[in-house]
Amino acid sequence: MNYDTLLTMITLFFLLLSARAMTRYRKKYNRCQKTCSRLSADNEHLLEQCRKLQERITQNDSFSENLSRAEQKTKFQSPSIDNQPASTTNPPERYRYIQRLSENGMGSRQIADILMISIEETEQLLTLSQLCRHE
């Protein structure tokens, strides 16, 4: 074997080793690219979920603020129970009219005709006026 043949064989051997190493590195590179792509997709999915959660938190905060404002408005608009007059006030005027007409001997039909209300309403008001009288 001469020197040139030996040099050619050694060169071919190193070329084969280099080719084999390149193939291994190419496979590793492809696996890394696939993993990177998968992680990127997972990252996008997680970012989308994060955006949705932030949107829900914002909506909940907005709802809480609106609810708080509504509660405050209700407090300001509705009169306090402490400020309302005691229950010893006189019965409403309509009860007094019906009570007087009933005491004068008028029936529910006659009272209904005079006040221009239904007989059922007249009977209910008569009952309520009697309850007011007993209290």
DAZI-V308181 format. One record per helix or strand of 2 or more residues. SS is the DSSP state (H for helix, E for strand). FROM is the first residue (numbers start at 1). TO is the last residue. If there is no record, write none. Layout:
SS/FROM/TO
SS/FROM/TO
//
This chain:
H/3/77
H/81/83
H/93/103
H/108/115
H/119/134
//
